[in-house]
Amino acid sequence: MLKSKDFYLKNVYNSEGRKLGVIEDVYIDFYKGKITGFKCSVSALFSRKNYIDIEDVINIGEDIIVIEEKQGNGLGLKSLKNIEVVDINGIVKGVFEDIIVDEYSYLIKGIVISSGLIDRLIKGKEIILLEQCILGDEYILYNGKDNIMFKSIPHNLESKNESSKA
């Protein structure tokens, strides 16, 4: 599994080996639950081509190799950062922080939300499933149940808690 930050600032090359730029943003289709493409910084002075369709990606490794760069845009993750996630009772669960993506199909498997700096250190970040969310203009509505929760906890805090329980 990958997070969106695994794509940022990766170098982008075309199939001939020419550097096209670096990844600035990740474009997603929230309703289909997948990455649709990337925004690439323009290295050529007068080029308007700054969109890389996910279908044109040959390989994502240390660098990204693509067939071609196009002109286009989409729903960027940077525009969703820090948008509130609200449950059906109107209670704020946290703010949108990142996505978790399948590294082979580029399907979005989950959304990472954080409820604040102190809560993040103590409780960790909460991970909710994309299928249980609806994207609105001002917030993301979470209509899932709270009986099963996924967490992302810092490693060093997790090991201290386990050793203190023993």
MDAnalysis code that builds the backbone (N, CA, C; Angstrom):
import MDAnalysis as mda
import numpy as np

u = mda.Universe.empty(498, n_residues=166, atom_resindex=np.repeat(np.arange(166), 3), trajectory=True)
u.add_TopologyAttr("name", ["N", "CA", "C"] * 166)
u.add_TopologyAttr("resid", np.arange(1, 167))
u.add_TopologyAttr("resname", ["MET", "LEU", "LYS", "SER", "LYS", "ASP", "PHE", "TYR", "LEU", "LYS", "ASN", "VAL", "TYR", "ASN", "SER", "GLU", "GLY", "ARG", "LYS", "LEU", "GLY", "VAL", "ILE", "GLU", "ASP", "VAL", "TYR", "ILE", "ASP", "PHE", "TYR", "LYS", "GLY", "LYS", "ILE", "THR", "GLY", "PHE", "LYS", "CYS", "SER", "VAL", "SER", "ALA", "LEU", "PHE", "SER", "ARG", "LYS", "ASN", "TYR", "ILE", "ASP", "ILE", "GLU", "ASP", "VAL", "ILE", "ASN", "ILE", "GLY", "GLU", "ASP", "ILE", "ILE", "VAL", "ILE", "GLU", "GLU", "LYS", "GLN", "GLY", "ASN", "GLY", "LEU", "GLY", "LEU", "LYS", "SER", "LEU", "LYS", "ASN", "ILE", "GLU", "VAL", "VAL", "ASP", "ILE", "ASN", "GLY", "ILE", "VAL", "LYS", "GLY", "VAL", "PHE", "GLU", "ASP", "ILE", "ILE", "VAL", "ASP", "GLU", "TYR", "SER", "TYR", "LEU", "ILE", "LYS", "GLY", "ILE", "VAL", "ILE", "SER", "SER", "GLY", "LEU", "ILE", "ASP", "ARG", "LEU", "ILE", "LYS", "GLY", "LYS", "GLU", "ILE", "ILE", "LEU", "LEU", "GLU", "GLN", "CYS", "ILE", "LEU", "GLY", "ASP", "GLU", "TYR", "ILE", "LEU", "TYR", "ASN", "GLY", "LYS", "ASP", "ASN", "ILE", "MET", "PHE", "LYS", "SER", "ILE", "PRO", "HIS", "ASN", "LEU", "GLU", "SER", "LYS", "ASN", "GLU", "SER", "SER", "LYS", "ALA"])
u.atoms.positions = np.array([
    [0.833, -1.182, 0.000],
    [0.000, 0.000, 0.000],
    [0.882, 1.251, 0.000],
    [0.410, 2.247, -0.678],
    [1.128, 3.512, -0.783],
    [0.275, 4.634, -0.221],
    [0.916, 5.709, 0.165],
    [0.231, 6.940, 0.527],
    [0.527, 7.963, -0.559],
    [-0.260, 9.023, -0.595],
    [-0.064, 10.027, -1.640],
    [1.303, 10.684, -1.539],
    [1.839, 10.796, -0.336],
    [3.149, 11.434, -0.179],
    [4.266, 10.619, -0.827],
    [3.999, 9.339, -1.132],
    [4.988, 8.516, -1.827],
    [5.166, 8.941, -3.285],
    [4.225, 9.721, -3.826],
    [4.307, 10.180, -5.211],
    [4.913, 11.578, -5.341],
    [4.733, 12.427, -4.329],
    [5.164, 13.816, -4.427],
    [6.674, 13.935, -4.630],
    [7.049, 14.867, -5.494],
    [8.432, 15.225, -5.809],
    [9.236, 14.105, -6.475],
    [8.543, 13.114, -7.031],
    [9.249, 12.106, -7.828],
    [9.511, 12.689, -9.206],
    [10.678, 12.384, -9.754],
    [11.008, 12.836, -11.099],
    [10.175, 12.072, -12.114],
    [9.768, 12.778, -13.169],
    [8.966, 12.177, -14.233],
    [9.765, 12.234, -15.525],
    [9.894, 11.072, -16.179],
    [10.612, 10.965, -17.447],
    [9.687, 10.356, -18.489],
    [9.879, 10.770, -19.752],
    [9.123, 10.113, -20.818],
    [9.865, 8.859, -21.255],
    [9.299, 8.125, -22.194],
    [9.881, 6.839, -22.598],
    [11.218, 6.999, -23.318],
    [11.539, 8.212, -23.797],
    [12.841, 8.457, -24.420],
    [13.901, 8.869, -23.404],
    [13.525, 9.052, -22.148],
    [14.485, 9.408, -21.107],
    [14.587, 10.892, -20.824],
    [13.740, 11.713, -21.441],
    [13.771, 13.157, -21.211],
    [12.972, 13.490, -19.949],
    [13.565, 14.294, -19.086],
    [12.889, 14.675, -17.847],
    [11.774, 15.661, -18.155],
    [10.565, 15.349, -17.673],
    [9.411, 16.204, -17.896],
    [9.141, 17.134, -16.716],
    [9.584, 16.756, -15.535],
    [9.351, 17.560, -14.341],
    [9.259, 16.677, -13.114],
    [8.576, 17.176, -12.088],
    [8.351, 16.413, -10.859],
    [6.858, 16.454, -10.520],
    [6.418, 15.473, -9.753],
    [5.012, 15.392, -9.368],
    [4.702, 16.467, -8.331],
    [3.686, 17.282, -8.620],
    [3.248, 18.329, -7.700],
    [1.974, 17.953, -6.952],
    [1.094, 17.190, -7.601],
    [-0.178, 16.839, -6.984],
    [-0.679, 15.528, -7.570],
    [-1.578, 14.893, -6.849],
    [-2.192, 13.645, -7.286],
    [-3.659, 13.936, -7.563],
    [-4.129, 13.574, -8.755],
    [-5.530, 13.765, -9.116],
    [-6.301, 12.481, -8.859],
    [-7.479, 12.616, -8.251],
    [-8.273, 11.438, -7.920],
    [-9.698, 11.582, -8.437],
    [-10.375, 10.456, -8.578],
    [-11.816, 10.409, -8.787],
    [-12.380, 9.865, -7.482],
    [-12.945, 10.732, -6.672],
    [-13.396, 10.353, -5.334],
    [-14.515, 9.322, -5.400],
    [-15.385, 9.436, -6.399],
    [-16.553, 8.564, -6.461],
    [-16.221, 7.184, -7.006],
    [-15.271, 7.091, -7.914],
    [-14.828, 5.787, -8.417],
    [-13.749, 5.196, -7.520],
    [-13.162, 6.020, -6.668],
    [-12.177, 5.550, -5.705],
    [-10.856, 5.160, -6.330],
    [-10.332, 6.003, -7.223],
    [-9.050, 5.675, -7.835],
    [-8.276, 6.936, -8.187],
    [-6.977, 6.748, -8.368],
    [-6.124, 7.827, -8.858],
    [-6.332, 7.933, -10.360],
    [-6.572, 9.147, -10.851],
    [-6.772, 9.338, -12.290],
    [-5.530, 9.869, -12.984],
    [-4.650, 10.533, -12.239],
    [-3.454, 11.081, -12.860],
    [-2.645, 11.907, -11.881],
    [-1.669, 12.609, -12.447],
    [-0.757, 13.414, -11.642],
    [-0.580, 14.784, -12.281],
    [-0.362, 15.794, -11.447],
    [0.033, 17.110, -11.935],
    [1.545, 17.152, -11.897],
    [2.124, 17.494, -13.015],
    [3.574, 17.526, -13.146],
    [4.022, 18.972, -13.303],
    [5.086, 19.345, -12.614],
    [5.634, 20.683, -12.806],
    [6.159, 20.775, -14.232],
    [5.974, 21.907, -14.834],
    [6.372, 22.089, -16.226],
    [7.833, 22.500, -16.272],
    [8.655, 21.679, -16.943],
    [10.075, 22.018, -17.058],
    [10.348, 22.832, -18.320],
    [9.531, 22.648, -19.357],
    [9.679, 23.450, -20.576],
    [9.046, 24.820, -20.330],
    [9.633, 25.850, -20.891],
    [9.235, 27.215, -20.588],
    [7.804, 27.533, -21.023],
    [7.417, 27.170, -22.236],
    [6.103, 27.548, -22.746],
    [5.149, 26.368, -22.885],
    [5.429, 25.278, -22.251],
    [4.583, 24.092, -22.361],
    [3.375, 24.201, -21.439],
    [2.206, 23.825, -21.947],
    [0.995, 23.796, -21.136],
    [0.654, 22.375, -20.703],
    [1.446, 21.433, -21.148],
    [1.189, 20.044, -20.794],
    [1.699, 19.795, -19.382],
    [0.774, 19.553, -18.473],
    [1.161, 19.349, -17.080],
    [0.391, 18.204, -16.437],
    [-0.314, 17.416, -17.222],
    [-1.154, 16.338, -16.700],
    [-0.644, 14.996, -17.199],
    [-0.537, 14.044, -16.281],
    [-0.135, 12.691, -16.646],
    [-1.282, 11.771, -16.279],
    [-1.907, 11.180, -17.275],
    [-2.994, 10.232, -17.043],
    [-2.410, 8.947, -16.466],
    [-3.116, 8.328, -15.552],
    [-2.621, 7.103, -14.923],
    [-2.470, 5.984, -15.950],
    [-3.234, 6.043, -17.045],
    [-3.131, 5.037, -18.107],
    [-1.832, 5.192, -18.900],
    [-1.230, 6.379, -18.862],
    [0.014, 6.634, -19.588],
    [1.258, 6.328, -18.762],
    [1.079, 5.897, -17.527],
    [2.216, 5.582, -16.658],
    [2.731, 4.189, -17.000],
    [4.025, 4.112, -17.288],
    [4.664, 2.828, -17.588],
    [5.156, 2.177, -16.308],
    [5.824, 2.959, -15.462],
    [6.412, 2.406, -14.243],
    [6.489, 3.484, -13.170],
    [6.193, 3.081, -11.938],
    [6.399, 3.955, -10.787],
    [7.369, 3.242, -9.865],
    [8.539, 3.814, -9.756],
    [9.572, 3.281, -8.876],
    [10.208, 4.443, -8.160],
    [11.529, 4.518, -8.241],
    [12.222, 5.679, -7.698],
    [11.849, 6.923, -8.505],
    [11.659, 6.739, -9.798],
    [11.169, 7.774, -10.705],
    [9.904, 7.253, -11.376],
    [9.205, 8.147, -12.078],
    [7.999, 7.757, -12.801],
    [8.282, 7.875, -14.290],
    [8.004, 6.805, -15.027],
    [8.203, 6.789, -16.473],
    [6.831, 6.765, -17.133],
    [6.626, 7.684, -18.081],
    [5.316, 7.822, -18.723],
    [5.454, 7.783, -20.237],
    [4.342, 7.511, -20.902],
    [4.317, 7.524, -22.364],
    [4.295, 8.959, -22.867],
    [3.361, 9.751, -22.329],
    [3.251, 11.142, -22.767],
    [2.638, 11.997, -21.671],
    [2.821, 13.279, -21.830],
    [2.255, 14.277, -20.937],
    [1.160, 15.002, -21.709],
    [0.065, 15.325, -21.044],
    [-1.072, 15.954, -21.713],
    [-1.432, 17.258, -21.018],
    [-2.409, 17.926, -21.598],
    [-2.968, 19.102, -20.953],
    [-4.270, 18.666, -20.287],
    [-4.428, 18.981, -19.038],
    [-5.632, 18.578, -18.328],
    [-5.546, 18.924, -16.864],
    [-6.592, 18.570, -16.138],
    [-6.612, 18.781, -14.696],
    [-7.628, 17.843, -14.078],
    [-7.793, 17.936, -12.796],
    [-8.714, 17.074, -12.083],
    [-8.855, 17.537, -10.649],
    [-9.430, 16.675, -9.821],
    [-9.582, 16.961, -8.403],
    [-8.277, 16.612, -7.704],
    [-7.544, 17.629, -7.305],
    [-6.245, 17.425, -6.675],
    [-6.363, 17.162, -5.185],
    [-5.486, 16.320, -4.686],
    [-5.489, 16.021, -3.251],
    [-5.152, 17.243, -2.416],
    [-4.321, 18.121, -2.943],
    [-3.954, 19.314, -2.177],
    [-5.168, 20.191, -1.899],
    [-6.175, 20.149, -2.788],
    [-7.389, 20.932, -2.554],
    [-8.272, 20.298, -1.481],
    [-8.065, 19.010, -1.195],
    [-8.850, 18.322, -0.164],
    [-8.171, 18.320, 1.204],
    [-6.887, 18.635, 1.246],
    [-6.160, 18.610, 2.521],
    [-6.845, 19.528, 3.525],
    [-6.953, 19.046, 4.741],
    [-7.518, 19.779, 5.874],
    [-9.009, 20.074, 5.761],
    [-9.716, 19.360, 4.872],
    [-11.169, 19.473, 4.838],
    [-11.713, 18.588, 5.961],
    [-12.747, 19.047, 6.641],
    [-13.272, 18.316, 7.794],
    [-14.011, 17.054, 7.370],
    [-13.907, 16.025, 8.200],
    [-14.666, 14.789, 8.033],
    [-15.694, 14.773, 9.153],
    [-16.980, 14.742, 8.767],
    [-18.084, 14.853, 9.708],
    [-18.928, 13.591, 9.626],
    [-19.357, 13.056, 10.787],
    [-20.220, 11.874, 10.755],
    [-21.678, 12.296, 10.559],
    [-22.583, 11.320, 10.487],
    [-23.986, 11.630, 10.172],
    [-24.695, 12.366, 11.308],
    [-24.100, 12.400, 12.486],
    [-24.665, 13.156, 13.611],
    [-24.126, 14.580, 13.672],
    [-23.262, 14.949, 12.736],
    [-22.697, 16.294, 12.704],
    [-21.462, 16.470, 13.560],
    [-20.922, 15.383, 14.083],
    [-19.726, 15.452, 14.926],
    [-18.485, 15.366, 14.045],
    [-17.565, 16.288, 14.242],
    [-16.331, 16.311, 13.458],
    [-15.417, 15.190, 13.948],
    [-15.080, 14.269, 13.041],
    [-14.182, 13.156, 13.376],
    [-12.722, 13.559, 13.245],
    [-12.451, 14.534, 12.388],
    [-11.084, 14.987, 12.152],
    [-10.997, 15.692, 10.817],
    [-9.788, 15.836, 10.328],
    [-9.571, 16.463, 9.028],
    [-8.874, 15.478, 8.096],
    [-9.193, 15.599, 6.818],
    [-8.600, 14.758, 5.784],
    [-7.105, 15.035, 5.730],
    [-6.314, 13.969, 5.749],
    [-4.867, 14.144, 5.737],
    [-4.194, 13.456, 4.560],
    [-4.619, 12.250, 4.221],
    [-3.934, 11.476, 3.188],
    [-4.849, 10.363, 2.696],
    [-4.402, 9.654, 1.666],
    [-5.119, 8.485, 1.175],
    [-4.181, 7.288, 1.198],
    [-4.765, 6.110, 1.242],
    [-4.009, 4.865, 1.134],
    [-4.420, 4.219, -0.178],
    [-3.417, 3.892, -1.007],
    [-3.652, 3.456, -2.378],
    [-3.036, 2.083, -2.599],
    [-3.741, 1.233, -3.352],
    [-3.181, -0.046, -3.776],
    [-2.112, 0.241, -4.821],
    [-0.928, -0.315, -4.646],
    [0.197, 0.038, -5.508],
    [0.125, -0.569, -6.904],
    [-0.778, -1.508, -7.145],
    [-0.878, -2.125, -8.468],
    [-2.072, -1.607, -9.266],
    [-3.217, -1.446, -8.612],
    [-4.418, -1.003, -9.324],
    [-4.678, 0.493, -9.164],
    [-3.975, 1.154, -8.261],
    [-4.129, 2.575, -7.942],
    [-5.537, 2.905, -7.449],
    [-6.203, 1.910, -6.853],
    [-7.496, 2.137, -6.218],
    [-7.268, 2.672, -4.807],
    [-8.106, 3.609, -4.407],
    [-8.002, 4.195, -3.077],
    [-8.685, 3.243, -2.099],
    [-7.940, 2.767, -1.129],
    [-8.462, 1.808, -0.157],
    [-8.950, 2.478, 1.119],
    [-8.390, 3.616, 1.467],
    [-8.802, 4.277, 2.692],
    [-8.389, 5.727, 2.737],
    [-8.955, 6.428, 3.704],
    [-8.653, 7.836, 3.933],
    [-8.066, 7.960, 5.335],
    [-6.970, 8.664, 5.449],
    [-6.343, 8.909, 6.747],
    [-6.852, 10.247, 7.259],
    [-7.415, 10.218, 8.475],
    [-7.881, 11.463, 9.083],
    [-7.186, 11.644, 10.426],
    [-7.024, 12.889, 10.792],
    [-6.350, 13.225, 12.043],
    [-7.226, 14.200, 12.810],
    [-7.287, 14.025, 14.119],
    [-8.146, 14.888, 14.931],
    [-7.364, 15.965, 15.675],
    [-6.097, 16.117, 15.378],
    [-5.310, 17.161, 16.015],
    [-3.939, 16.657, 16.407],
    [-3.054, 17.577, 16.721],
    [-1.663, 17.235, 17.008],
    [-1.524, 16.356, 18.248],
    [-2.170, 16.722, 19.319],
    [-2.034, 15.948, 20.560],
    [-2.702, 14.586, 20.421],
    [-3.900, 14.561, 19.841],
    [-4.578, 13.277, 19.610],
    [-3.778, 12.391, 18.670],
    [-3.125, 12.986, 17.699],
    [-2.314, 12.217, 16.756],
    [-1.162, 11.521, 17.476],
    [-0.551, 12.196, 18.426],
    [0.551, 11.594, 19.176],
    [0.073, 10.512, 20.138],
    [-1.077, 10.729, 20.757],
    [-1.574, 9.783, 21.761],
    [-2.332, 8.622, 21.117],
    [-3.310, 8.939, 20.291],
    [-4.196, 7.919, 19.723],
    [-3.788, 7.457, 18.334],
    [-3.005, 8.242, 17.636],
    [-2.658, 7.923, 16.259],
    [-3.671, 8.518, 15.291],
    [-3.525, 8.175, 14.039],
    [-4.433, 8.658, 13.001],
    [-5.475, 7.585, 12.729],
    [-6.677, 8.017, 12.402],
    [-7.749, 7.073, 12.097],
    [-7.812, 6.853, 10.589],
    [-8.086, 5.627, 10.197],
    [-8.216, 5.284, 8.786],
    [-9.646, 4.830, 8.550],
    [-10.330, 5.492, 7.611],
    [-11.703, 5.120, 7.284],
    [-11.769, 4.689, 5.830],
    [-12.744, 3.860, 5.522],
    [-12.890, 3.344, 4.166],
    [-13.549, 4.377, 3.270],
    [-13.104, 4.453, 2.035],
    [-13.626, 5.422, 1.081],
    [-15.088, 5.156, 0.761],
    [-15.496, 3.888, 0.759],
    [-16.872, 3.532, 0.432],
    [-17.869, 4.101, 1.435],
    [-17.399, 4.466, 2.610],
    [-18.271, 4.991, 3.655],
    [-18.255, 6.519, 3.704],
    [-17.748, 7.159, 2.651],
    [-17.613, 8.617, 2.638],
    [-18.304, 9.217, 1.419],
    [-18.819, 10.415, 1.611],
    [-19.416, 11.188, 0.525],
    [-18.740, 12.551, 0.528],
    [-18.199, 12.947, -0.620],
    [-17.512, 14.233, -0.735],
    [-18.524, 15.334, -0.993],
    [-18.528, 16.332, -0.129],
    [-19.383, 17.495, -0.297],
    [-18.551, 18.721, -0.622],
    [-19.220, 19.860, -0.743],
    [-18.511, 21.100, -1.051],
    [-17.664, 21.584, 0.123],
    [-18.182, 21.417, 1.344],
    [-17.508, 21.977, 2.506],
    [-16.896, 20.936, 3.427],
    [-17.321, 19.678, 3.327],
    [-16.789, 18.638, 4.193],
    [-17.014, 17.270, 3.560],
    [-16.401, 16.259, 4.162],
    [-16.604, 14.870, 3.757],
    [-17.528, 14.245, 4.789],
    [-18.640, 13.677, 4.317],
    [-19.602, 13.041, 5.209],
    [-19.232, 11.578, 5.379],
    [-19.047, 11.165, 6.628],
    [-18.718, 9.777, 6.952],
    [-19.981, 9.102, 7.460],
    [-20.456, 8.086, 6.738],
    [-21.682, 7.412, 7.147],
    [-21.435, 5.973, 7.589],
    [-20.234, 5.686, 8.033],
    [-19.893, 4.350, 8.511],
    [-20.192, 4.198, 9.991],
    [-20.001, 3.000, 10.455],
    [-20.219, 2.704, 11.872],
    [-18.881, 2.751, 12.600],
    [-18.930, 3.097, 13.865],
    [-17.708, 3.219, 14.660],
    [-17.367, 1.955, 15.439],
    [-18.036, 0.823, 15.138],
    [-17.739, -0.389, 15.895],
    [-16.450, -1.063, 15.443],
    [-15.983, -0.781, 14.228],
    [-14.688, -1.272, 13.751],
    [-13.866, -0.061, 13.339],
    [-12.677, 0.095, 13.948],
    [-11.845, 1.254, 13.645],
    [-10.439, 0.802, 13.285],
    [-9.870, 1.453, 12.290],
    [-8.484, 1.227, 11.899],
    [-7.674, 2.411, 12.400],
    [-6.461, 2.143, 12.863],
    [-5.609, 3.205, 13.399],
    [-4.214, 3.102, 12.810],
    [-3.572, 4.226, 12.719],
    [-2.164, 4.298, 12.357],
    [-1.463, 4.967, 13.532],
    [-0.694, 4.178, 14.276],
    [-0.062, 4.664, 15.501],
    [1.444, 4.767, 15.281],
    [2.085, 5.837, 15.782],
    [3.545, 5.926, 15.675],
    [4.203, 4.703, 16.298],
    [5.235, 4.171, 15.657],
    [5.865, 2.920, 16.075],
    [6.470, 2.981, 17.469],
    [7.185, 4.050, 17.776],
    [7.857, 4.099, 19.072],
    [6.861, 4.207, 20.222],
    [5.721, 4.849, 20.030],
    [4.707, 4.899, 21.076],
    [4.029, 3.553, 21.238],
    [3.820, 2.866, 20.134],
    [3.166, 1.562, 20.178],
    [4.015, 0.563, 20.961],
    [5.325, 0.551, 20.727],
    [6.195, -0.397, 21.429],
    [6.301, -0.062, 22.915],
    [6.242, 1.207, 23.293],
    [6.278, 1.585, 24.706],
    [5.008, 1.133, 25.412],
    [3.856, 1.258, 24.726],
    [2.595, 0.834, 25.321],
    [2.562, -0.673, 25.520],
    [3.096, -1.433, 24.576],
    [3.101, -2.885, 24.683],
    [4.023, -3.349, 25.805],
    [5.177, -2.701, 25.963],
    [6.116, -3.108, 27.010],
    [5.601, -2.733, 28.397],
    [4.815, -1.661, 28.502],
    [4.284, -1.275, 29.803],
    [3.129, -2.180, 30.227],
    [2.463, -2.840, 29.264],
    [1.369, -3.753, 29.582],
    [1.893, -5.080, 30.105],
    [3.098, -5.451, 29.722],
    [3.642, -6.769, 30.090],
    [4.089, -6.868, 31.512],
])
